[in-house]
Amino acid sequence: MGKLTSETPLATIFSCGPHRLKFMGFFLIGLMILSCSGLPLRDARPRGVYHRVKNGETLSAIARAYRVDLQELAEINNIRRSDRIETDSVIFVPDANQILDDIMIAARPQEPSSALPAKEKPVKNEAAVFGMEIPKNRAAVEGKRQPQPPAEAAAKERPVPSRAAERDISLRKSARTLESGGKAGPPARPKENGEKPEQIQFDKKRFIWPVKGTVVSPFGVQPNRMYFNGIRIAAGEGTPVQAAADGVVIFSAPLKDYGETIIIQHEDHYATVYAHLGIRTVHGEARVKKGGRIAFIGKAAAKEVASLHFEIRHNNKARNPLFFLP
């Protein structure tokens, strides 16, 4: 039988016989990993908006304002520190429909809506079981309400002190503390709702670089507004490519838009993709070790340098390799 590719008809694939079906399971898993990321190798028009950073804005505030995941926002824009973004820089916000003018207001936690008056719970008609009926006008049966005790009535009628009055009381207490020789404590810091600031996550011990070279195309939105699911590492034609971690080869074949491609499944639902290869030295179902040779880089396309297209996927979603590679 000829070489299997992503364009091989399914009827031909499943007529291979039982001895080939196990391999085809790996083959289809590989195609699923590439197709379920939401974007192909590159996409000229990713959905979202471009937000220009204003003075005082942080990546965390932008993420909260647009209701997007901070980690995704950091990876797609190649930002390592959520509190270090430059004024007037442009941030791509995925899946947003419109640009927000005032981030700091939009990022504030929303106040809980005032509680609505509780509805009177319906009385369970236990009496109906015995052939009795509870009248709809309960007041007619219950009669007038009992007068409230004086203490409860006084408590309800007591006026609630205003905020200005509370501040005045606080100032008087502070003045008495200073007059008595006591020391005033440090000014209270505003609380942050008990929540710690979100941190950008890195996992630098899981993978190694698949090839030694220079990153010429980063992950995410490019300067020309095209989108990359991985990174492009420039290296000479014929440079050995190594497995980024231990795993099982689930795809090794030519693939449309990717060229010669290898996909390796790793533990914890991770997978790595190696594309634009010249020669593949491993095949489906092969077990590979971290650092083991799996292929060689192929020839460069016209007006381009020879390079490796490398992706890291987690649960079929493309992740920024630079947040994982040491």
C-alpha positions in Angstrom: 0.0 0.0 0.0 1.2 3.6 -0.7 2.1 6.2 1.8 -0.7 7.4 4.1 -1.3 11.2 4.2 -3.9 13.5 5.7 -5.7 13.4 2.3 -5.9 9.6 2.1 -9.6 8.5 1.7 -11.1 6.9 4.8 -12.4 4.0 2.7 -8.8 3.2 1.7 -7.5 3.6 5.2 -10.0 1.2 6.8 -9.5 -1.4 4.0 -5.9 -1.9 5.2 -6.9 -4.8 7.4 -6.8 -5.4 11.2 -3.0 -5.2 11.4 -3.1 -1.5 10.3 -6.1 -0.4 12.4 -4.1 0.2 15.5 -1.7 2.5 13.6 -4.6 4.3 12.1 -5.9 5.1 15.6 -2.7 7.0 16.2 -3.0 8.6 12.8 -6.5 9.9 13.5 -5.5 11.1 17.0 -2.7 13.1 15.4 -5.1 14.7 12.9 -7.5 15.6 15.8 -4.7 17.3 17.7 -4.0 19.5 14.8 -7.6 20.2 13.9 -9.0 20.9 17.4 -6.9 23.9 18.2 -9.3 26.4 16.7 -6.7 27.8 14.3 -4.6 26.2 11.5 -0.8 26.6 11.2 -1.4 30.3 10.5 -4.5 32.5 10.2 -4.5 36.0 8.6 -7.5 37.2 10.6 -7.6 35.9 14.2 -10.7 37.0 16.1 -10.2 39.7 18.7 -9.3 43.4 19.2 -6.0 45.3 19.6 -5.9 47.3 22.9 -3.4 50.2 23.2 -2.0 50.3 26.8 -2.6 53.5 28.8 -0.6 54.8 31.7 -1.2 52.8 34.8 -2.8 49.7 33.1 -1.5 46.2 33.9 -1.9 43.0 32.0 -4.0 41.6 34.9 -6.3 44.6 34.8 -6.7 44.2 31.0 -7.5 40.5 31.4 -10.1 41.2 34.0 -11.7 44.0 32.0 -12.0 41.9 28.9 -13.0 38.8 30.8 -10.2 36.7 29.3 -7.7 34.3 30.9 -4.5 36.0 32.1 -2.3 33.1 31.1 -3.8 33.0 27.5 -3.4 36.8 27.2 0.3 36.6 28.3 1.2 33.7 26.0 -0.5 35.1 22.9 1.4 38.4 23.4 4.7 36.9 24.6 4.5 38.8 27.9 6.5 37.4 30.8 5.5 39.9 33.6 1.9 40.8 34.1 2.9 44.1 35.9 5.4 45.1 33.3 3.8 46.4 30.1 4.8 49.6 28.3 2.5 52.5 27.8 1.3 52.8 24.2 2.2 49.2 23.5 -0.5 47.2 21.7 -2.0 44.0 23.3 -4.1 41.6 21.2 -7.1 40.4 23.2 -8.6 37.2 21.7 -12.3 36.8 21.2 -13.1 40.4 22.3 -15.7 42.2 20.2 -14.9 45.9 21.1 -12.2 48.0 22.6 -12.7 49.2 26.1 -11.8 52.8 26.8 -11.5 52.7 30.6 -9.8 49.5 31.7 -9.5 50.4 35.4 -13.3 50.9 35.7 -14.1 47.8 33.7 -11.6 45.7 35.7 -13.2 46.5 39.1 -15.1 43.6 40.7 -18.8 44.1 40.3 -20.8 45.0 43.4 -23.3 42.3 44.3 -26.8 43.4 43.4 -28.9 44.5 46.3 -30.9 41.7 47.7 -34.5 41.6 46.7 -37.1 41.3 49.4 -37.6 37.7 50.2 -40.8 36.3 49.0 -43.1 34.8 51.6 -42.7 31.0 51.4 -45.9 29.2 50.4 -47.4 27.3 53.3 -47.3 23.6 52.7 -51.0 22.6 52.6 -50.6 19.7 55.1 -54.2 20.1 56.1 -55.4 19.3 52.6 -54.4 15.7 53.3 -57.1 15.6 56.0 -59.8 17.3 53.8 -59.1 20.8 55.4 -58.4 24.0 53.5 -56.1 26.8 54.6 -57.7 30.2 53.9 -55.9 32.4 51.4 -56.3 35.4 53.8 -54.1 34.2 56.6 -54.5 37.5 58.5 -58.2 36.7 59.0 -57.2 33.6 60.9 -54.1 34.9 62.7 -55.7 38.2 63.7 -53.7 41.2 64.4 -50.0 40.9 65.0 -48.8 40.9 68.6 -47.2 44.2 69.7 -43.4 44.1 69.6 -41.5 44.3 72.9 -40.2 47.8 73.6 -36.5 46.8 73.2 -37.1 45.4 69.7 -39.1 48.4 68.6 -36.5 50.8 69.9 -33.8 48.8 68.1 -35.7 49.1 64.8 -36.3 52.8 65.2 -32.7 53.6 66.1 -31.1 55.7 63.3 -28.2 54.2 61.5 -25.1 56.4 61.7 -24.0 58.0 58.4 -20.5 57.4 57.0 -19.6 61.0 57.9 -20.5 60.3 61.5 -18.5 57.1 61.5 -15.4 59.0 60.2 -15.9 61.7 62.9 -16.0 59.0 65.6 -12.9 57.4 64.2 -11.0 60.7 64.2 -12.0 61.4 67.8 -10.7 58.0 68.9 -7.4 58.6 67.1 -7.1 62.1 68.8 -7.6 60.5 72.2 -5.0 57.9 71.5 -2.4 60.5 70.6 -3.3 62.7 73.7 -2.8 59.7 76.0 0.7 59.2 74.7 -0.2 56.2 72.6 1.2 55.7 69.1 -1.1 55.7 66.1 -0.8 52.5 63.9 0.3 52.6 60.2 -2.3 53.6 57.7 -4.4 50.7 56.6 -3.8 49.4 53.1 -6.8 48.8 50.9 -7.9 45.2 50.9 -7.9 43.2 47.6 -11.0 41.1 48.4 -8.6 38.5 49.9 -7.4 37.4 46.5 -3.8 37.2 45.6 -2.7 38.8 42.3 -2.8 36.3 39.4 0.6 35.1 38.3 1.7 34.0 34.9 2.7 30.3 34.9 5.9 28.8 33.4 6.9 25.1 33.1 10.5 25.2 32.2 11.4 21.6 33.2 9.0 19.6 31.1 10.6 20.0 27.6 13.9 20.7 25.9 14.6 22.6 22.7 14.0 20.4 19.7 16.8 22.0 17.7 19.5 24.6 18.3 18.7 27.8 16.4 17.2 31.2 16.5 13.5 31.9 16.9 12.5 33.9 13.8 8.7 33.7 14.3 7.2 33.9 17.8 4.0 32.3 19.0 0.7 34.2 18.5 -0.1 37.3 16.5 2.8 38.4 14.2 3.6 42.0 13.3 1.7 41.5 10.0 -1.3 40.3 12.1 -1.0 36.7 11.0 -1.3 34.1 13.7 1.1 31.3 14.5 0.2 28.2 16.6 3.9 27.6 17.4 7.3 29.0 16.9 9.7 28.9 13.9 13.3 28.0 14.7 15.8 28.8 12.0 18.6 26.2 11.6 20.6 24.8 8.7 19.2 22.3 6.3 19.8 18.8 7.6 20.1 19.9 11.2 19.0 17.0 13.5 15.7 17.4 15.3 15.3 15.8 18.7 12.2 14.8 20.8 11.4 17.6 23.3 10.3 15.0 25.9 9.6 11.2 26.3 6.6 10.0 24.5 4.9 8.0 21.8 4.8 9.0 18.1 1.2 9.2 17.1 1.7 10.8 13.7 4.5 10.6 11.2 3.5 11.6 7.6 3.2 14.5 5.2 0.4 16.9 6.2 -1.2 19.7 4.2 0.2 23.1 5.1 2.7 21.5 7.5 4.8 19.3 5.1 6.6 16.4 6.6 5.3 16.2 10.2 5.7 14.3 13.4 3.5 14.5 16.4 4.5 13.0 19.8 2.1 12.3 22.6 3.5 13.0 26.1 2.2 12.5 29.6 -0.4 14.8 31.3 -2.2 15.3 27.9 0.6 17.2 26.3 1.7 16.8 22.6 4.5 18.3 20.5 4.4 19.0 16.8 7.4 19.1 14.5 6.8 20.3 10.9 8.7 21.4 7.8 10.9 18.4 8.2 13.1 16.9 5.5 13.7 13.3 6.6 11.7 11.6 9.3 13.5 8.8 11.2 10.7 7.6 13.4 7.3 6.1 12.5 3.9 5.7 14.2 3.8 3.9 17.6 7.5 4.4 18.1 8.5 5.2 21.7 11.0 8.1 21.9 13.2 9.5 24.6 13.8 13.1 25.4 16.7 14.3 23.3 16.4 11.3 20.9 16.8 12.1 17.2 13.5 11.9 15.3 14.1 13.8 12.0 16.3 16.3 10.0 15.3 19.8 9.0 14.3 20.1 5.3 15.0 22.5 2.5 14.0 26.2 2.9 11.1 27.6 0.9 11.8 30.3 -1.6 13.2 33.5 0.0 13.1 31.8 3.5 15.7 30.2 5.7 15.5 26.5 6.6 13.6 26.2 9.8 11.5 23.9 12.1 7.9 24.7 13.0 7.5 23.6 16.6 4.3 23.5 18.6 3.3 22.5 22.1 -0.3 21.4 22.6 -2.1 20.8 25.9 -5.5 19.1 25.7 -5.4 19.9 22.0 -4.9 23.6 22.6 -1.8 25.4 21.2 0.4 26.8 24.0 3.4 29.2 23.7 6.5 27.0 23.6 8.6 29.9 25.0 6.7 29.5 28.3 7.9 25.9 28.5 11.4 25.7 26.9 14.4 26.3 29.3 
